[in-house]
Amino acid sequence: MLFMTAKLNTKKLLIILLAVAGIILAACLLFRSPGGQSVQTASNSITNNDDRVAFLKGYGWDVTASPTESGQVRIPDTPSDVYSRYNALQKKMGYDLTDYAGKTVMRYVYKVNNYPDASAPVYATLLIYKNQVIGGDITDTSAKGRIQTFEMPGNGSGANG
């Protein structure tokens, strides 16, 4: 019977494991996108209407080419219950409006043309700050409608807000 032994330097092994863990963490952070989607990432610049429409299309939404509404909104300094619930929805997508408290951001609203079984208008809202999507939602305005993440219903995390 043949036995082999090796002297294991614990310090070197620990350094190698930490380096590998660091590389994996960096790769995860680099390729992470909102809501786990492999579409537009937070680092992509949204500089014009075509970019905003393409962002929503990346989630499968067909929207009217020009926004039905646009304007500036201010993210509250102190959160209310409604804001906290809305921000919880944002966090499900990888966004957090807390970082923008007191800031004025652009809000763009688009009519969604392909919401499954829609009985009333459905709208996609994008919140943009310094050419970056920082949040938003899909809102079904029907009596039993809801506000949800950007993800299409039936695709997993299109949870209520």
LINZI-V871761 format. One record per backbone hydrogen bond with DSSP energy under -0.5 kcal/mol. NH is the residue of the N-H (numbers start at 0). CO is the residue of the C=O. If there is no record, write none. Layout:
NH/CO  NH/CO
This chain:
2/0  7/5  8/6  9/7  12/8  13/9  14/10  15/11  16/12  17/13  18/14  19/15  20/16  21/17  22/18  23/19  24/20  25/21  26/22  27/23  28/24  29/25  30/26  31/27  35/32  36/33  43/40  45/130  46/44  51/47  52/48  53/49  54/50  55/51  56/52  57/53  58/55  59/56  60/55  62/60  63/110  67/108  68/108  70/106  72/104  74/72  74/102  78/76  83/79  84/80  85/81  86/82  87/83  88/84  89/85  90/86  91/87  92/88  92/89  93/90  94/89  98/95  99/96  100/97  101/74  102/99  104/72  104/102  105/127  106/70  107/125  108/68  109/123  111/121  112/61  113/61  117/114  121/111  122/138  123/109  124/136  125/107  126/134  127/105  127/125  128/131  131/128  133/126  134/126  136/124  137/147  138/122  139/137  139/145  140/120  140/138  144/141  147/137  148/158  154/151  156/154  158/156  160/146
